[in-house]
């Protein structure tokens, strides 16, 4: 049994070799504070002193929310597209969703594999094998998802250093696109109570479900969005921007 485990451990290391290269003395991979600082510098170079309309998508929302939290004076408003469990369950607070209800946040079909892997690694033996290759990545691999999730799961000090319980400080529009429109009531990508609280802030923030696909504004699926649905999305964004005061010259990122 031990020999078989060692065999599979070796195969995992070879198969996922890009996980293994340490990028620092402590082998902790990317530094999240450094990433946010780089984003801040890039935003200043692009827009100078102007206020940003920050558009975040999918797992990139984590970086966007950290940027908005650390530099609130930089952001005019936030538009979030298709962001899921990690971002919104975290922003809603660690105890906002209890028990198995968390599983519904992994409802998108492309996320079931991620959900299964996340559950399996909670088992001590499997978790040890999955972490055998050292949970870090080298910059050349750009595999930030793996690194970010391992940081969240295995480094409590880093996780506790961020206040996930507060709302984004800027007015925020959340658009959740569900291609199978009837299923949107079942696939809960954000906590309903949290979404209602977002609206009650009175600064124009809102959360809307729209008909659409995950790849909403890319050329990968150019015929997934019906013209009427796209018009609905554009109207929602226009109405949101009309409600958000512009205190300085705006630009998009």
Protein Blocks (a to p, Z undefined) as FASTA:
>chain_A
ZZmmmmmmmmmmmmmmmlmmccbfnonopafklmmmmmmmmmmmmnomaccddddehjll
mmmmmmmmmmmmlpmbdcdehiafklmmmmnopklpgcjllmmmmmpfklmmmmmmmmmm
mpmklmmmmmmnopaddfklopmklmmmmmmmmmmklmmmpcfkbccfbdcddddddfbl
mlmmmmccbdfklmmmmmmnonopacddddddfklmbcklmmlpcfklmmmmmmmmmmmm
mmpccfbdcddZZ
